[in-house]
């Protein structure tokens, strides 16, 4: 439905269990049903929202909402609000991504989209299996998914050639080394500094879920570096078939140094950006900044550091493996 009228009925001050006062306001909304059996009918709704906005939201004229209509209501209809309708924005962004990938990548863009869809399907099926299974080991399952994601993505995007073999091996080695380093450090320090409270809604062990996230999260950054190093060696060998191994190592390491800083920053911002809304919410509700950052950023920083380790290690690993497959074995076939 689409809101056509918004009236504030009353505002009252309440106190929650932590003795923090909050202003709760009741809205009386009038809207028009946009589809379904009651399309075009008027509907009346009530909405309560707090000043903090922690668990609710203020609606305005023009907003579109998902609603449940009471079966016994007559015109004007009555019902309850299920949430804000935002799927049109996701659809627009999705189409922009698809068209951009096809325009820039052409054939490679098509295969990139196919690999993305396949990876999403695999992830959905595997996670659904894990949720339904009582004895499933999430870490083992995640390791299997890492192998599948790597092979599917790189074979579809880069094809069946030595560059792909080098990138696959480099990706797997870099990802698993960074994961086991992170796992070893966590065990050595006894998880000190890691706040699992943000995962308290889980019905499974938060530590295992976090480790699985570290493993899969590191894969994306490591895969980028691995394919960059393999492509670099391939291009250098293609341009100069007489190039020496020493020259390849020197050029590859220079390129690796250039991408290392950029990739680690990309990883850091990608993880931290997801925590920004919760950080602002905590601060808005009077939480101390130290407590806020430790509660919301400890896990994100740990993921970013684990991925950064993978990026740094994959540069020499990917370089030497690519030289072996592409240069030593002769050409790029």
C-alpha positions in Angstrom: 0.0 0.0 0.0 1.0 3.7 -0.4 0.5 6.2 2.4 -1.7 9.1 1.5 -2.2 10.7 4.9 -0.1 10.7 8.1 -1.5 12.0 11.5 0.3 12.0 14.8 -2.1 10.8 17.4 0.0 11.1 20.6 3.5 11.1 22.0 4.4 9.6 25.4 7.6 9.2 27.3 8.5 5.7 28.3 11.3 4.1 30.3 12.8 0.7 29.3 14.5 -1.9 31.4 17.8 -0.1 31.4 16.1 3.1 32.7 16.7 5.0 29.5 13.8 7.3 28.7 12.5 7.3 25.1 9.7 9.2 23.4 7.2 6.9 21.8 4.9 8.4 19.2 1.7 6.8 17.6 0.9 7.5 14.0 -2.5 7.1 12.4 -1.9 6.3 8.7 -4.2 6.3 5.7 -3.2 4.5 2.6 -4.4 3.0 -0.7 -3.9 -0.8 -1.4 -1.8 -1.1 -4.6 -2.5 -4.7 -5.5 -4.4 -7.9 -4.6 -8.1 -8.5 -4.1 -8.5 -5.1 -2.3 -6.6 -3.0 -4.9 -7.7 0.6 -4.8 -9.4 0.3 -1.4 -8.6 2.7 1.5 -6.8 1.2 4.6 -6.3 2.5 8.1 -3.2 1.6 10.1 -1.5 2.6 13.3 2.2 2.7 13.9 4.2 3.3 17.0 7.8 4.5 16.7 10.4 5.6 19.2 12.8 8.5 19.1 15.8 6.1 19.1 14.4 4.1 16.2 16.0 0.9 17.5 13.2 -1.4 16.7 10.7 0.7 14.7 10.4 3.4 12.1 8.6 6.6 11.3 6.6 6.5 8.1 5.8 9.5 5.9 3.3 10.3 3.1 4.4 8.6 -0.1 6.1 5.6 1.6 5.1 2.2 0.4 4.5 -0.6 2.9 3.8 -4.3 3.1 0.6 -4.8 5.1 -1.6 -7.7 6.4 -5.3 -6.9 6.0 -7.6 -8.1 8.7 -10.1 -10.7 7.4 -13.0 -9.2 9.3 -12.4 -5.6 8.4 -14.8 -3.6 6.2 -14.2 -0.5 4.1 -12.2 1.4 5.1 -9.9 -1.7 5.6 -7.9 -2.2 8.8 -4.6 -4.2 9.1 -1.1 -4.3 10.4 2.3 -3.2 9.0 4.7 -5.9 8.0 7.5 -3.6 6.8 8.7 -1.0 4.2 8.6 -1.9 0.5 12.2 -1.5 -0.8 12.4 -4.2 -3.4 12.1 -1.7 -6.3 15.4 -0.1 -5.2 17.2 -3.5 -5.1 15.8 -4.3 -8.5 17.1 -1.1 -10.0 20.6 -1.6 -8.4 20.6 -5.2 -9.7 19.8 -4.2 -13.2 22.5 -1.5 -13.1 25.0 -4.2 -12.0 23.9 -6.6 -14.7 24.0 -4.1 -17.5 27.4 -2.7 -16.3 28.9 -6.2 -16.2 27.7 -7.0 -19.7 28.8 -3.6 -21.1 32.3 -3.7 -19.6 33.0 -7.5 -19.6 31.0 -8.6 -22.6 31.5 -12.4 -22.8 33.5 -12.4 -19.5 30.7 -10.4 -17.9 28.1 -13.0 -18.9 30.2 -15.8 -17.3 30.8 -13.6 -14.2 27.0 -13.3 -13.8 26.5 -17.0 -14.3 29.2 -17.9 -11.7 27.7 -15.4 -9.3 24.2 -17.0 -9.7 25.7 -20.5 -9.3 27.6 -19.6 -6.2 24.4 -18.0 -4.7 22.5 -21.2 -5.4 25.2 -23.4 -4.0 25.4 -21.3 -0.8 21.6 -21.4 -0.4 21.4 -25.1 -0.8 24.4 -25.9 1.5 23.2 -23.5 4.3 19.7 -24.9 4.1 21.2 -28.4 4.5 23.2 -27.2 7.5 20.2 -25.6 9.1 18.2 -28.8 8.7 21.1 -31.1 9.8 21.8 -31.5 13.5 25.3 -33.1 13.0 26.6 -31.0 10.2 30.1 -29.5 10.7 29.9 -25.9 9.4 33.7 -25.5 9.1 34.0 -28.6 7.0 31.0 -27.6 4.9 32.6 -24.1 4.4 35.9 -25.6 3.3 34.0 -27.6 0.7 32.2 -24.4 -0.4 35.5 -22.5 -0.7 36.8 -25.1 -3.1 33.6 -25.1 -5.2 33.3 -21.3 -5.3 37.0 -21.0 -6.4 36.8 -23.7 -9.1 33.4 -22.5 -10.5 34.3 -18.8 -10.5 37.7 -19.0 -12.0 36.9 -21.7 -14.7 33.9 -19.7 -15.9 35.6 -16.4 -15.9 39.1 -17.3 -17.1 38.5 -20.5 -19.0 40.4 -23.8 -19.1 44.1 -22.7 -19.2 47.2 -22.5 -17.2 46.4 -19.1 -15.8 43.2 -20.5 -14.3 45.1 -23.5 -12.8 47.6 -21.1 -11.2 44.9 -18.9 -9.9 42.9 -21.8 -8.4 45.9 -23.3 -6.6 47.0 -19.8 -5.3 43.5 -19.0 -4.1 43.1 -22.2 -2.2 46.6 -22.0 -0.6 46.3 -18.4 0.4 42.7 -18.7 1.8 43.5 -21.8 3.9 46.8 -20.4 5.2 45.2 -17.2 6.3 42.3 -19.1 7.9 44.5 -21.4 9.9 46.7 -18.5 11.0 43.6 -16.7 12.3 42.3 -19.9 13.9 45.6 -20.5 15.6 45.8 -16.9 16.9 42.3 -17.2 18.3 43.1 -20.4 20.1 46.4 -19.0 21.4 44.7 -15.9 22.9 41.5 -17.7 24.0 39.3 -15.4 21.8 40.1 -12.4 24.0 38.8 -9.2 22.6 36.2 -10.9 20.4 32.6 -10.0 21.3 30.2 -12.6 20.1 27.2 -10.8 21.7 26.1 -9.5 18.3 25.6 -13.1 17.3 23.6 -14.1 20.3 20.4 -14.6 18.2 22.0 -17.7 16.7 20.9 -21.2 17.7 24.4 -22.6 16.7 27.8 -22.0 18.3 28.7 -18.4 17.4 32.4 -19.2 17.3 32.0 -21.8 14.5 29.7 -19.5 12.5 32.3 -16.7 12.9 35.1 -18.9 11.7 33.1 -20.0 8.7 32.5 -16.3 7.9 36.2 -15.6 8.2 37.0 -18.5 5.8 34.5 -17.5 3.1 35.1 -13.8 3.6 38.8 -14.2 3.0 38.2 -16.1 -0.2 36.9 -13.1 -2.1 40.0 -10.9 -1.5 42.4 -13.7 -1.9 40.8 -14.8 -5.2 41.2 -11.2 -6.5 44.9 -11.1 -5.8 45.5 -14.6 -7.2 43.9 -13.8 -10.5 45.7 -10.5 -10.7 49.1 -12.2 -10.2 48.3 -14.9 -12.7 47.0 -12.3 -15.3 50.1 -10.2 -14.7 52.5 -13.1 -15.4 50.5 -14.2 -18.5 50.5 -10.7 -20.0 54.3 -10.2 -19.3 55.0 -13.6 -20.9 52.7 -12.8 -23.9 54.4 -9.5 -24.5 57.9 -10.8 -24.1 58.4 -14.6 -24.6 62.1 -14.2 -23.8 61.5 -12.6 -20.4 63.5 -14.2 -17.6 62.2 -15.6 -14.3 64.0 -12.9 -12.3 62.4 -10.2 -14.4 59.0 -11.7 -13.8 59.5 -11.9 -10.1 60.7 -8.3 -9.9 57.8 -7.0 -12.0 55.2 -9.1 -10.3 56.4 -8.1 -6.8 56.2 -4.4 -7.8 52.6 -4.9 -9.0 51.8 -6.8 -5.8 53.1 -4.0 -3.6 50.9 -1.6 -5.5 47.7 -3.7 -5.1 48.4 -4.8 -1.5 47.6 -1.4 0.1 44.5 -0.9 -2.0 43.1 -4.4 -1.5 43.6 -4.3 2.3 41.8 -1.0 2.5 39.0 -2.2 0.3 38.6 -5.2 2.6 38.7 -3.0 5.7 36.0 -0.6 4.4 33.8 -3.4 3.2 33.7 -5.1 6.6 33.5 -1.9 8.7 30.7 -0.3 6.6 28.3 -3.0 7.6 28.7 -2.0 11.3 28.1 1.7 10.8 24.3 1.7 11.4 24.7 -0.2 14.7 27.5 2.0 15.8 25.4 5.1 15.2 22.4 3.5 17.0 24.5 2.7 20.1 26.0 6.2 20.2 22.5 7.8 19.7 21.3 5.8 22.7 24.1 7.1 25.0 26.5 4.1 24.9 30.1 4.9 25.6 32.3 5.1 22.5 34.7 2.4 23.7 31.9 0.0 24.5 30.2 0.8 21.2 33.3 0.1 19.1 34.2 -3.1 21.0 30.7 -4.5 20.7 30.3 -3.8 17.0 33.7 -3.7 15.4 35.7 -6.5 17.1 34.4 -9.3 14.8 34.6 -7.1 11.7 38.2 -6.1 12.4 39.1 -9.7 13.0 37.6 -10.7 9.6 39.4 -7.8 7.9 42.7 -8.7 9.5 42.4 -12.4 8.5 41.6 -11.4 4.9 44.5 -8.9 4.9 46.9 -11.7 5.9 45.6 -13.7 3.0 46.1 -10.8 0.6 49.7 -10.3 1.7 50.6 -14.0 1.5 48.9 -14.6 -1.8 51.0 -12.0 -3.6 54.3 -14.1 -3.5 52.4 -17.4 -3.5 50.3 -16.5 -6.6 53.4 -15.0 -8.3 55.6 -18.0 -8.0 52.8 -20.5 -8.8 51.9 -18.5 -11.9 55.5 -18.4 -13.0 55.7 -22.1 -12.7 52.5 -22.8 -14.6 52.8 -20.1 -17.3 56.5 -19.4 -17.7 58.3 -22.6 -16.8 55.9 -24.9 -18.6 56.1 -22.7 -21.7 53.5 -20.2 -22.9 49.9 -19.7 -21.8 48.1 -22.7 -23.3 
